[in-house]
């Protein structure tokens, strides 16, 4: 009963004191269009992305942006014709100019994606842009996406404006796991705190990051975060550390087209970097497992055990905690246009994430570690390994 009471207290604290993380109304802030639109270079790191480029790249090339803008796609050692397909899509679609570049293999101490980003930023510097848009190859943008991002950055004097792309939710496993992924992220990094002046909370969403070019130089991005596996959070911390302002919110019109039809696909997405989030520290892993169990697993267990054993107090406390949990999850389900009956299943989804986190640690100690597009990183600073 006392353990269940602690779980309920934790949920009351999360409900009221964790930046109202469960709300989904943090969208692009109020903005006004500038008299003169600054120049923007879009950098797209891409490794074996031929399957998703036809659904994403044309949306970037078709941006309705009044200023000067150009797209740089970095074909990072693809074996599926990513670079040539990008050129063909540009020939067919027209729109913004496209440059396709190919970097060499990343040196020791660099993660592959950030090495590709560095190469793309190097190409962009020749155009002397005021802003850089760092976006993934699987992200489709509405026609006014770039325009809205730049206007928001100028109006709010932000150095980073980032949107959490709406991930695909079509398969049963996507419906069960994907909204919870964003929900857990917001719980760790409440969006309202990120944009608040003086707040130390820093995070971004790597699929859509508008970054002032001057701040990129001041914060030495990406060189200062070259070893980071969770590069978006590291980028936001570097910007705040250099005195910059960061804004992060949920997206309207920025969508991931990458499918995760099977549980194994989603499992790899989470486990590839979960232990890196815990700084590869065993004590943090133990604390995370205990915390997930207390907050997410105790309430339904208390309902079952209390009802079976005639312990009404335990059952009521467990049901109350479970109800608060489900209630905080409902806004995210609505954002993803999913049925509300999925909310009570959040403990099961949390249990899956617990297993994914443990598996991430197991893979790390087996020498596999985090991965990006076939490159694995056994530990921070390790030499990339093709696999």
VEXKEDO-15144 format. One record per residue (C-alpha): residue in one letter; x, y, z. Coordinates in nm, 2 decimals, always signed. Each point is the difference from the previous one (the first is absolute). Layout:
BEGIN
<A, <X, Y, Z>>;
...
***
This chain:
BEGIN
<X, <+0.00, +0.00, +0.00>>;
<X, <+0.28, +0.24, +0.09>>;
<X, <+0.19, -0.07, -0.32>>;
<X, <-0.33, +0.07, -0.19>>;
<X, <-0.04, +0.33, +0.19>>;
<X, <+0.34, +0.11, -0.10>>;
<X, <-0.08, -0.08, -0.37>>;
<X, <-0.32, +0.21, +0.03>>;
<X, <+0.20, +0.28, +0.16>>;
<X, <+0.25, -0.02, -0.29>>;
<X, <-0.28, +0.03, -0.25>>;
<X, <-0.15, +0.30, +0.18>>;
<X, <+0.34, +0.17, -0.02>>;
<X, <+0.05, -0.08, -0.37>>;
<X, <-0.35, +0.13, -0.07>>;
<X, <+0.06, +0.34, +0.17>>;
<X, <+0.37, +0.06, +0.03>>;
<X, <+0.18, -0.14, -0.31>>;
<X, <-0.07, +0.29, -0.23>>;
<X, <-0.34, -0.12, -0.10>>;
<X, <+0.19, -0.24, -0.23>>;
<X, <-0.33, -0.18, -0.09>>;
<X, <-0.15, +0.30, -0.18>>;
<X, <+0.03, +0.00, -0.38>>;
<X, <-0.06, +0.37, -0.07>>;
<X, <+0.36, +0.10, -0.02>>;
<X, <+0.01, +0.08, -0.38>>;
<X, <+0.19, +0.26, -0.19>>;
<X, <-0.01, +0.33, +0.20>>;
<X, <-0.17, +0.31, -0.13>>;
<X, <+0.20, +0.15, -0.29>>;
<X, <+0.01, +0.28, -0.25>>;
<X, <+0.16, +0.00, -0.34>>;
<X, <+0.32, +0.20, -0.04>>;
<X, <+0.03, +0.28, -0.25>>;
<X, <+0.30, -0.18, -0.15>>;
<X, <+0.02, -0.37, +0.01>>;
<X, <+0.34, -0.14, +0.11>>;
<X, <+0.18, -0.26, -0.21>>;
<X, <-0.02, -0.36, +0.10>>;
<X, <+0.19, -0.31, -0.08>>;
<X, <-0.17, -0.34, +0.06>>;
<X, <+0.24, -0.29, +0.10>>;
<X, <-0.13, -0.35, -0.04>>;
<X, <+0.22, -0.29, +0.11>>;
<X, <-0.10, -0.31, -0.19>>;
<X, <+0.13, -0.36, +0.02>>;
<X, <-0.19, -0.26, -0.20>>;
<X, <-0.32, +0.20, -0.01>>;
<X, <-0.12, -0.08, -0.35>>;
<X, <-0.32, -0.16, +0.14>>;
<X, <-0.12, +0.32, +0.17>>;
<X, <+0.15, +0.28, -0.22>>;
<X, <-0.29, +0.01, -0.25>>;
<X, <-0.24, +0.08, +0.28>>;
<X, <+0.22, +0.26, +0.17>>;
<X, <+0.25, +0.17, -0.22>>;
<X, <-0.25, +0.16, -0.25>>;
<X, <-0.17, +0.17, +0.30>>;
<X, <+0.32, +0.17, +0.09>>;
<X, <+0.07, +0.11, -0.36>>;
<X, <-0.36, +0.14, -0.03>>;
<X, <+0.03, +0.23, +0.30>>;
<X, <-0.18, +0.33, -0.04>>;
<X, <+0.27, +0.22, +0.14>>;
<X, <+0.03, +0.36, -0.10>>;
<X, <+0.38, +0.03, +0.06>>;
<X, <+0.30, -0.19, -0.13>>;
<X, <+0.01, -0.36, +0.09>>;
<X, <+0.19, -0.31, -0.12>>;
<X, <+0.01, -0.36, +0.09>>;
<X, <+0.31, -0.20, +0.07>>;
<X, <-0.05, -0.38, +0.02>>;
<X, <+0.30, -0.19, +0.13>>;
<X, <+0.02, -0.35, -0.14>>;
<X, <+0.19, -0.17, +0.28>>;
<X, <+0.13, -0.32, -0.16>>;
<X, <-0.33, -0.13, -0.12>>;
<X, <-0.02, -0.32, -0.20>>;
<X, <-0.36, +0.03, -0.12>>;
<X, <+0.04, +0.29, -0.25>>;
<X, <-0.11, +0.27, +0.25>>;
<X, <+0.21, +0.28, -0.17>>;
<X, <-0.11, -0.07, -0.35>>;
<X, <-0.36, -0.04, +0.10>>;
<X, <+0.02, +0.34, +0.17>>;
<X, <+0.13, +0.16, -0.32>>;
<X, <-0.27, -0.17, -0.20>>;
<X, <-0.27, +0.13, +0.24>>;
<X, <+0.14, +0.35, -0.03>>;
<X, <+0.00, -0.02, -0.38>>;
<X, <-0.37, -0.11, +0.01>>;
<X, <-0.12, +0.23, +0.27>>;
<X, <+0.19, +0.32, -0.05>>;
<X, <-0.03, +0.25, +0.28>>;
<X, <+0.29, +0.09, +0.23>>;
<X, <+0.35, -0.07, -0.13>>;
<X, <+0.14, -0.34, +0.11>>;
<X, <+0.37, -0.09, +0.06>>;
<X, <+0.09, -0.36, +0.07>>;
<X, <+0.33, -0.05, +0.18>>;
<X, <+0.19, -0.31, +0.12>>;
<X, <+0.23, +0.02, +0.30>>;
<X, <+0.27, -0.25, +0.08>>;
<X, <-0.02, -0.25, +0.29>>;
<X, <-0.03, +0.17, +0.34>>;
<X, <+0.32, +0.01, +0.20>>;
<X, <+0.03, -0.14, +0.35>>;
<X, <-0.21, +0.18, +0.25>>;
<X, <-0.28, +0.10, -0.24>>;
<X, <-0.34, -0.16, -0.03>>;
<X, <-0.09, -0.05, -0.37>>;
<X, <-0.31, +0.23, +0.00>>;
<X, <+0.19, +0.30, +0.15>>;
<X, <+0.29, -0.05, -0.24>>;
<X, <-0.25, +0.02, -0.29>>;
<X, <-0.15, +0.31, +0.16>>;
<X, <+0.34, +0.16, +0.04>>;
<X, <+0.07, -0.07, -0.37>>;
<X, <-0.34, +0.15, -0.10>>;
<X, <+0.06, +0.31, +0.21>>;
<X, <+0.34, +0.04, -0.16>>;
<X, <-0.16, +0.01, -0.34>>;
<X, <-0.27, +0.24, +0.12>>;
<X, <+0.26, +0.25, +0.14>>;
<X, <+0.10, +0.10, -0.35>>;
<X, <-0.36, +0.15, -0.03>>;
<X, <+0.04, +0.19, +0.33>>;
<X, <-0.35, -0.08, +0.12>>;
<X, <-0.16, +0.16, +0.31>>;
<X, <-0.17, -0.32, +0.09>>;
<X, <+0.06, -0.37, -0.04>>;
<X, <-0.29, -0.25, -0.01>>;
<X, <+0.12, -0.34, +0.12>>;
<X, <-0.26, -0.26, -0.10>>;
<X, <+0.00, -0.37, -0.05>>;
<X, <-0.05, -0.18, -0.33>>;
<X, <-0.33, -0.16, +0.12>>;
<X, <-0.17, +0.33, +0.09>>;
<X, <-0.26, +0.15, -0.23>>;
<X, <-0.08, +0.37, +0.04>>;
<X, <-0.31, +0.20, -0.07>>;
<X, <+0.06, +0.27, -0.27>>;
<X, <+0.01, +0.28, +0.26>>;
<X, <+0.22, -0.19, +0.25>>;
<X, <+0.32, +0.19, -0.06>>;
<X, <-0.18, +0.33, -0.01>>;
<X, <-0.17, -0.06, +0.33>>;
<X, <+0.33, -0.12, +0.17>>;
<X, <+0.19, +0.30, -0.11>>;
<X, <-0.28, +0.24, +0.10>>;
<X, <-0.02, -0.16, +0.34>>;
<X, <+0.38, +0.02, +0.06>>;
<X, <+0.00, +0.37, -0.10>>;
<X, <-0.30, +0.10, +0.20>>;
<X, <+0.11, -0.18, +0.32>>;
<X, <+0.37, +0.07, -0.05>>;
<X, <+0.07, -0.37, +0.03>>;
<X, <+0.33, -0.16, -0.11>>;
<X, <-0.16, -0.34, -0.04>>;
<X, <-0.36, -0.07, -0.10>>;
<X, <-0.07, -0.37, -0.01>>;
<X, <-0.32, -0.20, -0.06>>;
<X, <-0.07, -0.35, +0.11>>;
<X, <-0.11, -0.16, -0.33>>;
<X, <-0.32, -0.20, +0.01>>;
<X, <+0.11, -0.36, -0.03>>;
<X, <-0.19, -0.26, -0.21>>;
<X, <-0.27, -0.19, +0.19>>;
<X, <-0.16, -0.25, -0.24>>;
<X, <+0.09, -0.35, +0.11>>;
<X, <-0.13, -0.14, +0.33>>;
<X, <+0.35, +0.02, +0.16>>;
<X, <+0.04, +0.36, -0.11>>;
<X, <-0.33, +0.09, +0.16>>;
<X, <+0.11, -0.16, +0.32>>;
<X, <+0.36, +0.12, +0.03>>;
<X, <+0.04, +0.32, -0.20>>;
<X, <-0.22, +0.25, +0.19>>;
<X, <+0.16, -0.13, +0.32>>;
<X, <+0.34, +0.08, -0.14>>;
<X, <-0.08, +0.37, -0.03>>;
<X, <-0.19, -0.01, +0.33>>;
<X, <+0.31, -0.14, +0.18>>;
<X, <+0.23, +0.25, -0.18>>;
<X, <-0.22, +0.29, +0.12>>;
<X, <+0.00, -0.14, +0.35>>;
<X, <+0.38, +0.01, +0.00>>;
<X, <+0.02, +0.34, -0.17>>;
<X, <-0.32, +0.21, +0.06>>;
<X, <-0.04, +0.22, -0.31>>;
<X, <-0.11, +0.30, +0.21>>;
<X, <+0.32, +0.00, +0.20>>;
<X, <+0.22, -0.02, -0.31>>;
<X, <-0.11, +0.33, -0.14>>;
<X, <-0.01, +0.19, +0.33>>;
<X, <+0.27, +0.26, +0.06>>;
<X, <+0.25, -0.11, +0.26>>;
<X, <-0.11, -0.37, -0.01>>;
<X, <+0.27, -0.26, -0.01>>;
<X, <-0.22, -0.26, -0.17>>;
<X, <+0.13, -0.04, -0.35>>;
<X, <-0.12, -0.23, -0.28>>;
<X, <-0.08, +0.00, -0.37>>;
<X, <-0.14, -0.25, -0.25>>;
<X, <+0.25, -0.10, -0.26>>;
<X, <-0.24, -0.04, -0.28>>;
<X, <-0.07, +0.38, -0.02>>;
<X, <+0.25, +0.25, +0.15>>;
<X, <+0.03, +0.35, -0.13>>;
<X, <+0.33, +0.14, +0.13>>;
<X, <+0.15, +0.35, -0.03>>;
<X, <+0.33, -0.04, -0.20>>;
<X, <+0.17, +0.25, +0.24>>;
<X, <-0.10, -0.21, +0.30>>;
<X, <+0.13, -0.32, -0.18>>;
<X, <+0.34, +0.17, -0.01>>;
<X, <-0.01, +0.13, +0.35>>;
<X, <-0.10, -0.34, +0.15>>;
<X, <+0.24, -0.18, -0.24>>;
<X, <-0.28, -0.22, -0.14>>;
<X, <+0.04, -0.28, -0.09>>;
<X, <+0.36, -0.03, +0.11>>;
<X, <-0.07, +0.05, +0.37>>;
<X, <-0.25, -0.28, -0.01>>;
<X, <+0.17, -0.23, -0.25>>;
<X, <-0.02, -0.30, +0.23>>;
<X, <-0.36, +0.04, +0.09>>;
<X, <-0.24, -0.29, -0.08>>;
<X, <-0.31, +0.20, +0.11>>;
<X, <+0.11, +0.30, -0.21>>;
<X, <-0.31, +0.21, +0.02>>;
<X, <+0.01, +0.03, +0.38>>;
<X, <+0.38, +0.06, -0.02>>;
<X, <-0.05, +0.28, -0.25>>;
<X, <-0.26, +0.18, +0.21>>;
<X, <+0.23, -0.03, +0.31>>;
<X, <+0.29, +0.14, -0.20>>;
<X, <-0.21, +0.30, -0.12>>;
<X, <-0.13, +0.07, +0.35>>;
<X, <+0.36, -0.03, +0.13>>;
<X, <+0.11, +0.26, -0.24>>;
<X, <-0.28, +0.24, +0.12>>;
<X, <-0.25, -0.07, -0.27>>;
<X, <-0.38, -0.05, +0.02>>;
<X, <-0.17, -0.32, -0.10>>;
<X, <-0.37, -0.08, -0.08>>;
<X, <-0.15, -0.35, -0.05>>;
<X, <-0.35, -0.10, -0.06>>;
<X, <-0.23, -0.24, -0.18>>;
<X, <-0.04, +0.03, -0.37>>;
<X, <-0.28, +0.08, -0.24>>;
<X, <+0.11, -0.08, -0.35>>;
<X, <+0.33, -0.17, +0.07>>;
<X, <-0.04, -0.37, -0.02>>;
<X, <+0.22, -0.31, +0.00>>;
<X, <-0.07, -0.23, -0.29>>;
<X, <+0.22, -0.28, +0.13>>;
<X, <-0.20, -0.32, +0.08>>;
<X, <+0.05, -0.21, +0.31>>;
<X, <-0.25, -0.28, -0.08>>;
<X, <+0.14, -0.26, +0.24>>;
<X, <+0.09, +0.01, +0.37>>;
<X, <+0.36, -0.09, -0.09>>;
<X, <+0.02, +0.32, -0.21>>;
<X, <-0.12, +0.21, +0.29>>;
<X, <+0.22, -0.19, +0.25>>;
<X, <+0.31, +0.08, -0.20>>;
<X, <-0.10, +0.37, -0.03>>;
<X, <-0.02, +0.03, +0.38>>;
<X, <+0.27, -0.24, +0.12>>;
<X, <+0.27, +0.14, -0.23>>;
<X, <+0.04, +0.31, +0.22>>;
<X, <-0.19, -0.07, +0.33>>;
<X, <+0.31, -0.08, +0.20>>;
<X, <+0.18, +0.30, -0.14>>;
<X, <-0.28, +0.21, +0.15>>;
<X, <+0.10, -0.15, +0.33>>;
<X, <+0.37, +0.10, -0.07>>;
<X, <+0.09, -0.37, +0.00>>;
<X, <-0.02, -0.01, +0.38>>;
<X, <-0.12, -0.32, +0.17>>;
<X, <-0.14, +0.18, +0.31>>;
<X, <-0.21, +0.23, -0.23>>;
<X, <-0.13, -0.31, -0.17>>;
<X, <-0.10, -0.16, +0.33>>;
<X, <-0.17, +0.32, +0.10>>;
<X, <-0.18, +0.03, -0.33>>;
<X, <-0.13, -0.36, +0.02>>;
<X, <-0.11, +0.06, +0.36>>;
<X, <-0.17, +0.33, -0.09>>;
<X, <-0.18, -0.15, -0.30>>;
<X, <-0.12, -0.29, +0.22>>;
<X, <-0.12, +0.23, +0.28>>;
<X, <-0.18, +0.26, -0.22>>;
<X, <-0.14, -0.22, -0.28>>;
<X, <-0.02, -0.36, +0.12>>;
<X, <-0.10, +0.03, +0.36>>;
<X, <-0.34, +0.16, -0.06>>;
<X, <-0.15, -0.29, -0.22>>;
<X, <+0.17, -0.26, +0.22>>;
<X, <-0.15, +0.16, +0.31>>;
<X, <-0.35, -0.01, -0.15>>;
<X, <+0.04, -0.37, -0.08>>;
<X, <+0.16, -0.10, +0.33>>;
<X, <-0.23, +0.22, +0.21>>;
<X, <-0.31, -0.13, -0.17>>;
<X, <+0.11, -0.36, +0.03>>;
<X, <+0.11, +0.03, +0.36>>;
<X, <-0.29, +0.21, +0.12>>;
<X, <+0.23, +0.30, +0.07>>;
<X, <-0.24, +0.28, -0.10>>;
<X, <+0.24, +0.28, +0.10>>;
<X, <+0.28, -0.13, -0.23>>;
<X, <-0.24, -0.06, -0.29>>;
<X, <-0.15, +0.35, +0.03>>;
<X, <+0.35, +0.16, +0.02>>;
<X, <+0.11, -0.20, -0.30>>;
<X, <-0.31, +0.09, -0.20>>;
<X, <+0.05, +0.37, +0.08>>;
<X, <+0.36, +0.00, -0.11>>;
<X, <-0.09, -0.19, -0.32>>;
<X, <-0.28, +0.25, -0.07>>;
<X, <+0.24, +0.29, +0.03>>;
<X, <+0.25, -0.17, -0.22>>;
<X, <-0.26, -0.07, -0.27>>;
<X, <-0.14, +0.35, +0.03>>;
<X, <+0.34, +0.16, -0.07>>;
<X, <+0.04, -0.23, -0.30>>;
<X, <-0.33, +0.09, -0.17>>;
<X, <+0.12, +0.33, -0.15>>;
<X, <+0.29, -0.17, -0.18>>;
<X, <-0.24, -0.27, -0.13>>;
<X, <-0.23, +0.28, -0.13>>;
<X, <+0.30, +0.17, -0.17>>;
<X, <+0.08, -0.32, -0.18>>;
<X, <-0.37, -0.06, -0.07>>;
<X, <-0.01, -0.33, +0.18>>;
<X, <-0.30, -0.14, +0.20>>;
<X, <-0.01, +0.07, +0.37>>;
<X, <-0.02, -0.36, +0.10>>;
<X, <+0.37, -0.02, -0.06>>;
<X, <+0.06, +0.22, +0.31>>;
<X, <-0.04, -0.28, +0.26>>;
<X, <+0.25, -0.21, -0.19>>;
<X, <+0.28, +0.24, +0.08>>;
<X, <+0.14, -0.22, +0.28>>;
<X, <+0.05, -0.28, -0.26>>;
<X, <+0.17, +0.24, -0.24>>;
<X, <+0.22, +0.13, +0.29>>;
<X, <+0.10, -0.36, +0.07>>;
<X, <+0.11, -0.04, -0.36>>;
<X, <+0.21, +0.31, +0.03>>;
<X, <+0.15, -0.13, +0.33>>;
<X, <+0.11, -0.32, -0.19>>;
<X, <+0.13, +0.21, -0.29>>;
<X, <+0.22, +0.21, +0.24>>;
<X, <+0.14, -0.31, +0.16>>;
<X, <+0.07, -0.15, -0.34>>;
<X, <+0.18, +0.32, -0.10>>;
<X, <+0.23, -0.05, +0.30>>;
<X, <+0.06, -0.36, -0.08>>;
<X, <+0.09, +0.09, -0.36>>;
<X, <+0.24, +0.26, +0.13>>;
<X, <+0.19, -0.24, +0.22>>;
<X, <+0.01, -0.25, -0.28>>;
<X, <+0.19, +0.25, -0.20>>;
<X, <-0.28, +0.10, -0.24>>;
<X, <-0.12, +0.32, +0.16>>;
<X, <-0.19, +0.27, -0.18>>;
<X, <-0.05, -0.01, -0.38>>;
<X, <-0.09, +0.22, -0.29>>;
<X, <-0.06, -0.15, -0.34>>;
<X, <+0.23, -0.30, +0.03>>;
<X, <+0.27, +0.18, +0.20>>;
<X, <+0.03, -0.11, +0.36>>;
<X, <+0.16, +0.19, +0.29>>;
<X, <+0.10, -0.22, +0.29>>;
<X, <+0.07, +0.29, +0.23>>;
<X, <+0.04, +0.38, -0.02>>;
<X, <+0.29, +0.08, -0.22>>;
<X, <+0.03, -0.34, -0.15>>;
<X, <+0.11, -0.04, -0.36>>;
<X, <-0.31, -0.06, -0.23>>;
<X, <-0.03, -0.35, -0.11>>;
<X, <-0.18, -0.11, -0.32>>;
<X, <-0.24, -0.28, +0.06>>;
***
